[in-house]
Amino acid sequence: MFREFIPMRSVILAVALLMSVQIGCRYSFTGGSVPPHLKTIAIPIVQDQSGFGEPALKDQFTTRLVDRFTRDNTLTLADRSMADSMLESVIISVREDAVVVNPGEQVARRRVTVTTRVTFTDLKLKKKVWEKDFSQWGDYPSGGGLTQRNEGIRDAITKLTEDILNETVAGW
């Protein structure tokens, strides 16, 4: 009689595990806690006050941020005059550091760290919801020139835009 319960117990456990995996796969931050009166967002061009000297930095950051919000689709992009909310970003620093140094003090890998100050405003209620500094990094091999450095910057910006999106749609 005990042997008959073992297969049934295994079946129940397998079904419970499968159900929890399926439920877990449906979990998403999308629309998780954005107040219902906020449906649109304006994202002005990111400002660069870092002094880093990379002219394309603010455009690259703005494009990635807009793309991230567009793909998420929790808040629809809108012109500032029509939007329910606004996300303003200012790049406040870009720093490069050596992270891997080989014998003979040869730098093998470098890290670029981008820090931005972001303000999220509820335009309908006319109030600042939050203001926060975000900092992320990207590594790249030394000696690869500007192309490699730009890949490090791109990695840092990708991480930053994910953090900013998560704070905006789930940080309530």
TORKOL-729873 format. One line per field, with one value per atom (N, C-alpha, C): residue in three letters; x, y, z; chain; atom name. Coordinates in nm, 2 decimals, m for minus. Example, Ala and Ser with C-alpha at 12.3 -4.5 7.8 and 13.67 -1.06 7.14 Angstrom:
# residues 2
tortor = c(ALA,ALA,ALA,SER,SER,SER)
px = c(1.32,1.23,1.32,1.28,1.37,1.29)
py = c(m0.57,m0.45,m0.33,m0.22,m0.11,0.00)
pz = c(0.78,0.78,0.78,0.71,0.71,0.79)
pase = c(A,A,A,A,A,A)
sevo = c(N,CA,C,N,CA,C)
This chain:
# residues 172
tortor = c(MET,MET,MET,PHE,PHE,PHE,ARG,ARG,ARG,GLU,GLU,GLU,PHE,PHE,PHE,ILE,ILE,ILE,PRO,PRO,PRO,MET,MET,MET,ARG,ARG,ARG,SER,SER,SER,VAL,VAL,VAL,ILE,ILE,ILE,LEU,LEU,LEU,ALA,ALA,ALA,VAL,VAL,VAL,ALA,ALA,ALA,LEU,LEU,LEU,LEU,LEU,LEU,MET,MET,MET,SER,SER,SER,VAL,VAL,VAL,GLN,GLN,GLN,ILE,ILE,ILE,GLY,GLY,GLY,CYS,CYS,CYS,ARG,ARG,ARG,TYR,TYR,TYR,SER,SER,SER,PHE,PHE,PHE,THR,THR,THR,GLY,GLY,GLY,GLY,GLY,GLY,SER,SER,SER,VAL,VAL,VAL,PRO,PRO,PRO,PRO,PRO,PRO,HIS,HIS,HIS,LEU,LEU,LEU,LYS,LYS,LYS,THR,THR,THR,ILE,ILE,ILE,ALA,ALA,ALA,ILE,ILE,ILE,PRO,PRO,PRO,ILE,ILE,ILE,VAL,VAL,VAL,GLN,GLN,GLN,ASP,ASP,ASP,GLN,GLN,GLN,SER,SER,SER,GLY,GLY,GLY,PHE,PHE,PHE,GLY,GLY,GLY,GLU,GLU,GLU,PRO,PRO,PRO,ALA,ALA,ALA,LEU,LEU,LEU,LYS,LYS,LYS,ASP,ASP,ASP,GLN,GLN,GLN,PHE,PHE,PHE,THR,THR,THR,THR,THR,THR,ARG,ARG,ARG,LEU,LEU,LEU,VAL,VAL,VAL,ASP,ASP,ASP,ARG,ARG,ARG,PHE,PHE,PHE,THR,THR,THR,ARG,ARG,ARG,ASP,ASP,ASP,ASN,ASN,ASN,THR,THR,THR,LEU,LEU,LEU,THR,THR,THR,LEU,LEU,LEU,ALA,ALA,ALA,ASP,ASP,ASP,ARG,ARG,ARG,SER,SER,SER,MET,MET,MET,ALA,ALA,ALA,ASP,ASP,ASP,SER,SER,SER,MET,MET,MET,LEU,LEU,LEU,GLU,GLU,GLU,SER,SER,SER,VAL,VAL,VAL,ILE,ILE,ILE,ILE,ILE,ILE,SER,SER,SER,VAL,VAL,VAL,ARG,ARG,ARG,GLU,GLU,GLU,ASP,ASP,ASP,ALA,ALA,ALA,VAL,VAL,VAL,VAL,VAL,VAL,VAL,VAL,VAL,ASN,ASN,ASN,PRO,PRO,PRO,GLY,GLY,GLY,GLU,GLU,GLU,GLN,GLN,GLN,VAL,VAL,VAL,ALA,ALA,ALA,ARG,ARG,ARG,ARG,ARG,ARG,ARG,ARG,ARG,VAL,VAL,VAL,THR,THR,THR,VAL,VAL,VAL,THR,THR,THR,THR,THR,THR,ARG,ARG,ARG,VAL,VAL,VAL,THR,THR,THR,PHE,PHE,PHE,THR,THR,THR,ASP,ASP,ASP,LEU,LEU,LEU,LYS,LYS,LYS,LEU,LEU,LEU,LYS,LYS,LYS,LYS,LYS,LYS,LYS,LYS,LYS,VAL,VAL,VAL,TRP,TRP,TRP,GLU,GLU,GLU,LYS,LYS,LYS,ASP,ASP,ASP,PHE,PHE,PHE,SER,SER,SER,GLN,GLN,GLN,TRP,TRP,TRP,GLY,GLY,GLY,ASP,ASP,ASP,TYR,TYR,TYR,PRO,PRO,PRO,SER,SER,SER,GLY,GLY,GLY,GLY,GLY,GLY,GLY,GLY,GLY,LEU,LEU,LEU,THR,THR,THR,GLN,GLN,GLN,ARG,ARG,ARG,ASN,ASN,ASN,GLU,GLU,GLU,GLY,GLY,GLY,ILE,ILE,ILE,ARG,ARG,ARG,ASP,ASP,ASP,ALA,ALA,ALA,ILE,ILE,ILE,THR,THR,THR,LYS,LYS,LYS,LEU,LEU,LEU,THR,THR,THR,GLU,GLU,GLU,ASP,ASP,ASP,ILE,ILE,ILE,LEU,LEU,LEU,ASN,ASN,ASN,GLU,GLU,GLU,THR,THR,THR,VAL,VAL,VAL,ALA,ALA,ALA,GLY,GLY,GLY,TRP,TRP,TRP)
px = c(0.08,0.00,0.09,0.20,0.29,0.34,0.37,0.43,0.33,0.20,0.10,0.10,0.14,0.14,0.26,0.37,0.50,0.47,0.42,0.40,0.30,0.20,0.10,0.17,0.25,0.32,0.41,0.48,0.57,0.49,0.38,0.29,0.24,0.20,0.15,0.27,0.38,0.50,0.54,0.54,0.57,0.47,0.34,0.24,0.25,0.28,0.30,0.42,0.52,0.64,0.62,0.55,0.52,0.43,0.33,0.24,0.32,0.41,0.49,0.58,0.64,0.72,0.64,0.52,0.44,0.39,0.36,0.32,0.44,0.56,0.68,0.71,0.69,0.72,0.63,0.51,0.42,0.45,0.53,0.56,0.63,0.59,0.66,0.64,0.74,0.72,0.62,0.59,0.51,0.38,0.35,0.23,0.21,0.31,0.30,0.25,0.30,0.25,0.25,0.24,0.23,0.09,0.07,m0.07,m0.15,m0.28,m0.36,m0.38,m0.35,m0.37,m0.25,m0.14,m0.02,m0.02,m0.04,m0.05,0.06,0.11,0.21,0.33,0.44,0.56,0.64,0.69,0.78,0.93,1.01,1.16,1.24,1.27,1.35,1.49,1.56,1.70,1.78,1.85,1.94,2.05,2.07,2.17,2.30,2.41,2.55,2.62,2.64,2.72,2.84,2.88,3.00,3.13,3.14,3.27,3.35,3.29,3.37,3.42,3.34,3.39,3.35,3.25,3.20,3.07,3.07,2.95,2.83,2.85,2.74,2.68,2.74,2.69,2.55,2.51,2.37,2.27,2.30,2.21,2.20,2.31,2.31,2.23,2.25,2.17,2.02,1.99,1.85,1.78,1.85,1.80,1.77,1.87,1.85,1.74,1.73,1.62,1.49,1.47,1.34,1.31,1.41,1.39,1.34,1.41,1.37,1.23,1.19,1.05,0.95,0.99,0.90,0.88,0.99,0.98,0.90,0.91,0.84,0.69,0.65,0.51,0.42,0.48,0.40,0.35,0.43,0.39,0.42,0.33,0.34,0.41,0.51,0.58,0.49,0.51,0.43,0.51,0.47,0.53,0.50,0.60,0.59,0.46,0.40,0.28,0.16,0.17,0.06,0.08,0.20,0.23,0.18,0.15,0.11,0.23,0.35,0.46,0.59,0.70,0.82,0.94,1.04,1.16,1.27,1.34,1.45,1.58,1.68,1.81,1.93,2.02,2.15,2.26,2.35,2.48,2.57,2.60,2.68,2.83,2.86,3.00,3.02,3.14,3.18,3.33,3.36,3.49,3.55,3.68,3.75,3.85,3.86,3.96,4.01,4.14,4.20,4.14,4.10,4.04,4.12,4.20,4.29,4.43,4.52,4.66,4.75,4.82,4.91,5.04,5.13,5.27,5.33,5.41,5.48,5.39,5.28,5.18,5.12,5.10,5.03,4.88,4.80,4.65,4.59,4.52,4.46,4.31,4.24,4.10,4.08,3.98,3.94,3.79,3.75,3.60,3.56,3.45,3.40,3.27,3.26,3.14,3.07,2.94,2.85,2.75,2.74,2.65,2.56,2.43,2.33,2.23,2.18,2.08,1.94,1.85,1.72,1.61,1.52,1.40,1.27,1.18,1.06,0.95,0.87,0.77,0.63,0.53,0.39,0.34,0.32,0.27,0.13,0.05,m0.09,m0.11,m0.04,m0.05,0.05,0.14,0.24,0.33,0.38,0.48,0.59,0.71,0.82,0.79,0.80,0.78,0.91,1.02,1.15,1.26,1.37,1.50,1.60,1.68,1.78,1.90,2.02,2.14,2.15,2.18,2.21,2.35,2.42,2.56,2.57,2.63,2.66,2.79,2.84,2.97,2.97,3.07,3.10,3.25,3.29,3.44,3.47,3.60,3.65,3.80,3.85,4.00,4.07,4.19,4.27,4.34,4.37,4.44,4.35,4.22,4.12,4.07,4.12,4.08,3.94,3.89,3.76,3.64,3.66,3.55,3.53,3.64,3.62,3.57,3.61,3.56,3.42,3.37,3.23,3.15,3.20,3.13,3.11,3.21,3.20,3.09,3.09,2.99,2.85,2.84,2.71,2.66,2.75,2.71,2.66,2.73,2.69,2.56,2.53,2.41,2.29,2.32,2.21,2.17,2.27,2.24,2.16,2.21,2.14,1.99,1.97,1.83,1.74,1.79,1.72,1.68,1.78,1.76,1.66,1.67,1.58,1.44,1.42,1.29,1.23,1.31,1.26,1.21,1.29,1.26,1.13,1.11,1.00,0.87,0.87,0.75,0.72,0.83,0.81,0.85,0.90,0.95,0.85,0.73,0.63,0.61)
py = c(m0.12,0.00,0.13,0.13,0.24,0.28,0.17,0.19,0.26,0.25,0.32,0.47,0.51,0.65,0.73,0.66,0.72,0.77,0.70,0.76,0.88,0.86,0.97,1.10,1.08,1.19,1.26,1.18,1.23,1.31,1.26,1.33,1.46,1.46,1.58,1.68,1.64,1.73,1.78,1.70,1.74,1.85,1.82,1.92,2.05,2.05,2.17,2.25,2.18,2.24,2.30,2.23,2.28,2.41,2.40,2.52,2.64,2.62,2.73,2.79,2.70,2.75,2.83,2.79,2.86,2.99,3.00,3.12,3.22,3.16,3.24,3.30,3.23,3.28,3.40,3.41,3.52,3.64,3.63,3.75,3.86,3.98,4.09,4.22,4.31,4.44,4.53,4.49,4.57,4.60,4.73,4.78,4.74,4.69,4.63,4.73,4.85,4.94,5.09,5.11,5.25,5.29,5.41,5.46,5.46,5.43,5.42,5.56,5.67,5.80,5.83,5.75,5.77,5.67,5.72,5.63,5.67,5.79,5.84,5.90,5.91,5.96,6.04,6.15,6.23,6.21,6.18,6.16,6.26,6.38,6.48,6.43,6.50,6.46,6.47,6.36,6.35,6.46,6.53,6.63,6.57,6.63,6.57,6.69,6.67,6.77,6.70,6.59,6.51,6.57,6.65,6.70,6.59,6.48,6.36,6.39,6.47,6.51,6.42,6.33,6.24,6.30,6.37,6.44,6.35,6.22,6.14,6.07,6.09,6.03,6.05,6.18,6.21,6.16,6.16,6.10,5.95,5.89,5.74,5.70,5.78,5.75,5.77,5.88,5.92,5.81,5.77,5.66,5.53,5.49,5.37,5.38,5.49,5.51,5.50,5.58,5.58,5.44,5.37,5.23,5.14,5.15,5.06,5.08,5.21,5.24,5.19,5.21,5.17,5.02,4.94,4.80,4.75,4.82,4.78,4.80,4.92,4.95,4.97,4.99,5.02,5.16,5.25,5.39,5.43,5.49,5.52,5.66,5.66,5.79,5.89,6.01,6.13,6.25,6.35,6.49,6.54,6.63,6.69,6.76,6.82,6.90,6.81,6.68,6.59,6.48,6.47,6.35,6.37,6.25,6.24,6.25,6.21,6.21,6.24,6.27,6.31,6.25,6.20,6.14,6.23,6.30,6.39,6.33,6.32,6.26,6.36,6.36,6.44,6.35,6.33,6.25,6.34,6.30,6.38,6.34,6.22,6.18,6.06,6.05,5.94,5.92,5.80,5.78,5.65,5.65,5.53,5.49,5.36,5.31,5.18,5.15,5.02,4.91,4.80,4.69,4.57,4.55,4.43,4.48,4.46,4.51,4.38,4.36,4.25,4.28,4.18,4.21,4.31,4.39,4.50,4.62,4.62,4.73,4.77,4.66,4.68,4.66,4.76,4.76,4.67,4.56,4.47,4.50,4.54,4.58,4.71,4.78,4.91,4.90,4.99,5.00,5.14,5.16,5.30,5.30,5.39,5.41,5.53,5.52,5.63,5.65,5.78,5.81,5.92,5.90,5.99,6.02,6.14,6.19,6.19,6.12,6.11,6.16,6.24,6.29,6.24,6.18,6.14,6.22,6.29,6.38,6.34,6.35,6.33,6.46,6.48,6.60,6.63,6.53,6.54,6.60,6.55,6.60,6.71,6.74,6.84,6.82,6.70,6.68,6.58,6.60,6.52,6.39,6.28,6.14,6.10,6.11,6.07,6.13,6.15,6.19,6.10,6.04,5.94,5.94,5.92,5.89,5.75,5.71,5.58,5.57,5.46,5.44,5.30,5.28,5.15,5.15,5.04,5.03,4.93,4.94,4.85,4.83,4.71,4.68,4.66,4.69,4.67,4.65,4.58,4.55,4.68,4.70,4.81,4.79,4.90,4.89,4.87,4.87,4.85,4.98,5.09,5.22,5.26,5.36,5.41,5.32,5.23,5.13,5.04,4.99,4.91,5.00,5.12,5.20,5.23,5.25,5.28,5.16,5.04,4.92,4.91,4.95,4.96,5.06,5.18,5.28,5.23,5.16,5.10,5.00,4.92,4.83,4.90,5.00,5.08,5.15,5.20,5.27,5.17,5.05,4.94,4.91,4.89,4.86,4.98,5.10,5.22,5.23,5.21,5.22,5.12,5.00,4.89,4.93,4.99,5.03,5.14,5.24,5.35,5.30,5.22,5.16,5.09,5.01,4.93,5.03,5.13,5.23,5.30,5.33,5.41,5.33,5.20,5.13,5.04,5.01,4.92,4.98,5.10,5.16,5.24,5.21,5.29,5.23)
pz = c(0.00,0.00,0.00,0.07,0.08,m0.06,m0.14,m0.27,m0.36,m0.34,m0.43,m0.40,m0.28,m0.25,m0.31,m0.32,m0.37,m0.51,m0.61,m0.74,m0.73,m0.65,m0.64,m0.58,m0.48,m0.42,m0.52,m0.60,m0.71,m0.81,m0.85,m0.95,m0.89,m0.77,m0.71,m0.70,m0.66,m0.65,m0.79,m0.89,m1.02,m1.07,m1.05,m1.09,m1.02,m0.89,m0.81,m0.86,m0.89,m0.94,m1.08,m1.17,m1.30,m1.29,m1.20,m1.18,m1.13,m1.04,m0.98,m1.09,m1.18,m1.28,m1.38,m1.42,m1.51,m1.45,m1.33,m1.27,m1.26,m1.23,m1.22,m1.36,m1.46,m1.60,m1.64,m1.58,m1.61,m1.53,m1.43,m1.35,m1.43,m1.41,m1.48,m1.40,m1.42,m1.35,m1.43,m1.55,m1.64,m1.58,m1.56,m1.50,m1.35,m1.29,m1.16,m1.05,m1.05,m0.95,m0.99,m1.12,m1.17,m1.14,m1.08,m1.05,m1.17,m1.16,m1.28,m1.36,m1.29,m1.36,m1.45,m1.44,m1.52,m1.64,m1.76,m1.87,m1.98,m1.97,m2.07,m2.00,m2.07,m2.02,m2.12,m2.08,m2.17,m2.12,m2.22,m2.19,m2.27,m2.21,m2.29,m2.31,m2.40,m2.43,m2.30,m2.27,m2.15,m2.16,m2.05,m2.05,m2.00,m2.05,m2.01,m1.94,m1.81,m1.74,m1.68,m1.74,m1.69,m1.72,m1.83,m1.88,m1.94,m1.98,m2.03,m2.17,m2.25,m2.38,m2.49,m2.47,m2.57,m2.62,m2.74,m2.79,m2.81,m2.85,m2.88,m2.75,m2.63,m2.51,m2.48,m2.48,m2.44,m2.54,m2.67,m2.77,m2.75,m2.73,m2.71,m2.59,m2.48,m2.36,m2.38,m2.44,m2.47,m2.56,m2.66,m2.75,m2.68,m2.60,m2.52,m2.42,m2.36,m2.25,m2.32,m2.43,m2.50,m2.55,m2.61,m2.66,m2.54,m2.43,m2.32,m2.27,m2.26,m2.22,m2.33,m2.45,m2.56,m2.56,m2.54,m2.54,m2.42,m2.30,m2.18,m2.20,m2.25,m2.28,m2.16,m2.04,m1.92,m1.94,m1.98,m2.00,m2.15,m2.21,m2.36,m2.37,m2.46,m2.48,m2.54,m2.49,m2.54,m2.53,m2.60,m2.60,m2.46,m2.42,m2.28,m2.26,m2.35,m2.34,m2.32,m2.36,m2.35,m2.25,m2.19,m2.10,m1.96,m1.90,m1.76,m1.66,m1.71,m1.63,m1.71,m1.65,m1.72,m1.64,m1.72,m1.67,m1.73,m1.64,m1.68,m1.62,m1.71,m1.67,m1.71,m1.62,m1.63,m1.60,m1.70,m1.68,m1.59,m1.47,m1.38,m1.38,m1.41,m1.42,m1.51,m1.57,m1.64,m1.60,m1.54,m1.49,m1.55,m1.58,m1.63,m1.53,m1.50,m1.41,m1.46,m1.42,m1.45,m1.36,m1.41,m1.32,m1.32,m1.43,m1.44,m1.48,m1.39,m1.42,m1.42,m1.53,m1.55,m1.49,m1.48,m1.43,m1.52,m1.46,m1.53,m1.54,m1.45,m1.45,m1.58,m1.66,m1.79,m1.76,m1.80,m1.78,m1.89,m1.84,m1.94,m1.96,m1.86,m1.87,m1.80,m1.86,m1.80,m1.77,m1.68,m1.65,m1.66,m1.73,m1.74,m1.66,m1.57,m1.48,m1.52,m1.54,m1.58,m1.46,m1.42,m1.31,m1.36,m1.34,m1.38,m1.27,m1.27,m1.18,m1.25,m1.20,m1.27,m1.18,m1.24,m1.17,m1.24,m1.17,m1.22,m1.16,m1.25,m1.20,m1.25,m1.16,m1.20,m1.24,m1.37,m1.42,m1.40,m1.38,m1.35,m1.21,m1.11,m0.97,m0.95,m1.04,m1.03,m0.91,m0.90,m0.79,m0.84,m0.77,m0.80,m0.72,m0.79,m0.73,m0.67,m0.74,m0.69,m0.77,m0.70,m0.77,m0.71,m0.80,m0.76,m0.85,m0.79,m0.87,m0.90,m1.02,m1.07,m1.12,m1.09,m1.14,m1.19,m1.30,m1.36,m1.44,m1.47,m1.53,m1.65,m1.73,m1.84,m1.85,m1.87,m1.88,m2.03,m2.06,m2.19,m2.19,m2.29,m2.29,m2.32,m2.26,m2.28,m2.42,m2.48,m2.61,m2.73,m2.70,m2.81,m2.87,m2.82,m2.88,m2.84,m2.91,m2.88,m2.90,m3.00,m3.03,m2.90,m2.84,m2.72,m2.60,m2.59,m2.48,m2.50,m2.62,m2.65,m2.62,m2.64,m2.60,m2.45,m2.37,m2.23,m2.19,m2.25,m2.23,m2.26,m2.37,m2.41,m2.31,m2.25,m2.15,m2.02,m1.98,m1.87,m1.89,m2.01,m2.04,m2.04,m2.09,m2.10,m1.95,m1.87,m1.73,m1.66,m1.69,m1.63,m1.67,m1.80,m1.85,m1.79,m1.77,m1.70,m1.55,m1.48,m1.35,m1.34,m1.43,m1.44,m1.47,m1.56,m1.59,m1.47,m1.41,m1.29,m1.18,m1.15,m1.05,m1.09,m1.21,m1.26,m1.25,m1.30,m1.31,m1.19,m1.11,m0.99,m0.86,m0.86,m0.74,m0.66,m0.67,m0.60,m0.47)
pase = c(A,A,A,A,A,A,A,A,A,A,A,A,A,A,A,A,A,A,A,A,A,A,A,A,A,A,A,A,A,A,A,A,A,A,A,A,A,A,A,A,A,A,A,A,A,A,A,A,A,A,A,A,A,A,A,A,A,A,A,A,A,A,A,A,A,A,A,A,A,A,A,A,A,A,A,A,A,A,A,A,A,A,A,A,A,A,A,A,A,A,A,A,A,A,A,A,A,A,A,A,A,A,A,A,A,A,A,A,A,A,A,A,A,A,A,A,A,A,A,A,A,A,A,A,A,A,A,A,A,A,A,A,A,A,A,A,A,A,A,A,A,A,A,A,A,A,A,A,A,A,A,A,A,A,A,A,A,A,A,A,A,A,A,A,A,A,A,A,A,A,A,A,A,A,A,A,A,A,A,A,A,A,A,A,A,A,A,A,A,A,A,A,A,A,A,A,A,A,A,A,A,A,A,A,A,A,A,A,A,A,A,A,A,A,A,A,A,A,A,A,A,A,A,A,A,A,A,A,A,A,A,A,A,A,A,A,A,A,A,A,A,A,A,A,A,A,A,A,A,A,A,A,A,A,A,A,A,A,A,A,A,A,A,A,A,A,A,A,A,A,A,A,A,A,A,A,A,A,A,A,A,A,A,A,A,A,A,A,A,A,A,A,A,A,A,A,A,A,A,A,A,A,A,A,A,A,A,A,A,A,A,A,A,A,A,A,A,A,A,A,A,A,A,A,A,A,A,A,A,A,A,A,A,A,A,A,A,A,A,A,A,A,A,A,A,A,A,A,A,A,A,A,A,A,A,A,A,A,A,A,A,A,A,A,A,A,A,A,A,A,A,A,A,A,A,A,A,A,A,A,A,A,A,A,A,A,A,A,A,A,A,A,A,A,A,A,A,A,A,A,A,A,A,A,A,A,A,A,A,A,A,A,A,A,A,A,A,A,A,A,A,A,A,A,A,A,A,A,A,A,A,A,A,A,A,A,A,A,A,A,A,A,A,A,A,A,A,A,A,A,A,A,A,A,A,A,A,A,A,A,A,A,A,A,A,A,A,A,A,A,A,A,A,A,A,A,A,A,A,A,A,A,A,A,A,A,A,A,A,A,A,A,A,A,A,A,A,A,A,A,A,A,A,A,A,A,A,A,A,A,A,A,A,A,A,A)
sevo = c(N,CA,C,N,CA,C,N,CA,C,N,CA,C,N,CA,C,N,CA,C,N,CA,C,N,CA,C,N,CA,C,N,CA,C,N,CA,C,N,CA,C,N,CA,C,N,CA,C,N,CA,C,N,CA,C,N,CA,C,N,CA,C,N,CA,C,N,CA,C,N,CA,C,N,CA,C,N,CA,C,N,CA,C,N,CA,C,N,CA,C,N,CA,C,N,CA,C,N,CA,C,N,CA,C,N,CA,C,N,CA,C,N,CA,C,N,CA,C,N,CA,C,N,CA,C,N,CA,C,N,CA,C,N,CA,C,N,CA,C,N,CA,C,N,CA,C,N,CA,C,N,CA,C,N,CA,C,N,CA,C,N,CA,C,N,CA,C,N,CA,C,N,CA,C,N,CA,C,N,CA,C,N,CA,C,N,CA,C,N,CA,C,N,CA,C,N,CA,C,N,CA,C,N,CA,C,N,CA,C,N,CA,C,N,CA,C,N,CA,C,N,CA,C,N,CA,C,N,CA,C,N,CA,C,N,CA,C,N,CA,C,N,CA,C,N,CA,C,N,CA,C,N,CA,C,N,CA,C,N,CA,C,N,CA,C,N,CA,C,N,CA,C,N,CA,C,N,CA,C,N,CA,C,N,CA,C,N,CA,C,N,CA,C,N,CA,C,N,CA,C,N,CA,C,N,CA,C,N,CA,C,N,CA,C,N,CA,C,N,CA,C,N,CA,C,N,CA,C,N,CA,C,N,CA,C,N,CA,C,N,CA,C,N,CA,C,N,CA,C,N,CA,C,N,CA,C,N,CA,C,N,CA,C,N,CA,C,N,CA,C,N,CA,C,N,CA,C,N,CA,C,N,CA,C,N,CA,C,N,CA,C,N,CA,C,N,CA,C,N,CA,C,N,CA,C,N,CA,C,N,CA,C,N,CA,C,N,CA,C,N,CA,C,N,CA,C,N,CA,C,N,CA,C,N,CA,C,N,CA,C,N,CA,C,N,CA,C,N,CA,C,N,CA,C,N,CA,C,N,CA,C,N,CA,C,N,CA,C,N,CA,C,N,CA,C,N,CA,C,N,CA,C,N,CA,C,N,CA,C,N,CA,C,N,CA,C,N,CA,C,N,CA,C,N,CA,C,N,CA,C,N,CA,C,N,CA,C,N,CA,C,N,CA,C,N,CA,C,N,CA,C,N,CA,C,N,CA,C,N,CA,C,N,CA,C,N,CA,C,N,CA,C,N,CA,C,N,CA,C,N,CA,C,N,CA,C,N,CA,C,N,CA,C,N,CA,C,N,CA,C,N,CA,C,N,CA,C,N,CA,C,N,CA,C,N,CA,C,N,CA,C)
